[in-house]
């Protein structure tokens, strides 16, 4: 009678201790994962707020059927040329040539640099929309 | 007085067994609760990381042609999504749309951050104002246009 009370109490306390340990590590891991995701979202929001572009010229060459668009990165974030999307009359364009401040083959579009896009499209589109990586976009009538 | 110590022993064993089974059930339940909590954390994290934007030009008149609405959606978050109709829910003017296809336009494979998919919704519309609501992992995007 004497030892069984303290023995079973000890057993239950050990079980509670182990249970608390498992629960705490799961809760801490879960909270850290969600916290990381929230920080990532805050970073992306800041990047989007700092991004801005402006379409400066749009020209269509009727003879050769291509559209020339120049866009300036007027924000303060570095953009990726590969993440830029070009829509002409709501039609997604691929395989167009790009140069940044005259340099071809670069993927960096830094603040205050001009991106020149040369798209083969026929017939002449009426509108063009340029979308950057963070989602900030600009439209222009051709 | 062997009978006294024998009954003491039996009672002792019985109480230890009861305590052990209580402890076992307790630890088991806590273990299941911890597992569920971890999964919920992963789900919430995935929802927070998901962000998509509809990049179609709403002022253009090439959104609706011959009974098909064409929308381009860009993954602007940091979560890798699937280019699959089951990944999203679409409502056209408040009605749940089931007849649509999702295809990647700039390559193939998963809908990773920075890539764009094209959604073709088969739905006939009359002239006037319309709205399409897209929901991906709790991220709601609304696209309004006029025919």
Interface residues (C-beta under 8 A of the other chain):
Chain A: X1 X3 X4 X5 X7 X8 X9 X11 X12 X14 X15 X16 X18 X19 X20 X22 X23 X25 X26 X27 X29 X30 X31 X33 X34 X36 X37 X38 X40 X41 X44 X48 X80 X82 X83 X85 X87 X89 X90 X91 X92 X94 X126 X127 X129 X131 X133 X134 X135 X137 X139
Chain B: X8 X11 X12 X15 X16 X18 X19 X20 X22 X23 X24 X26 X27 X29 X30 X31 X33 X34 X35 X37 X38 X40 X41 X42 X44 X45 X46 X48 X49 X51 X53 X55 X56 X57 X59 X60 X62 X63 X70 X72 X74 X76 X77 X78 X105 X106 X114 X116 X118
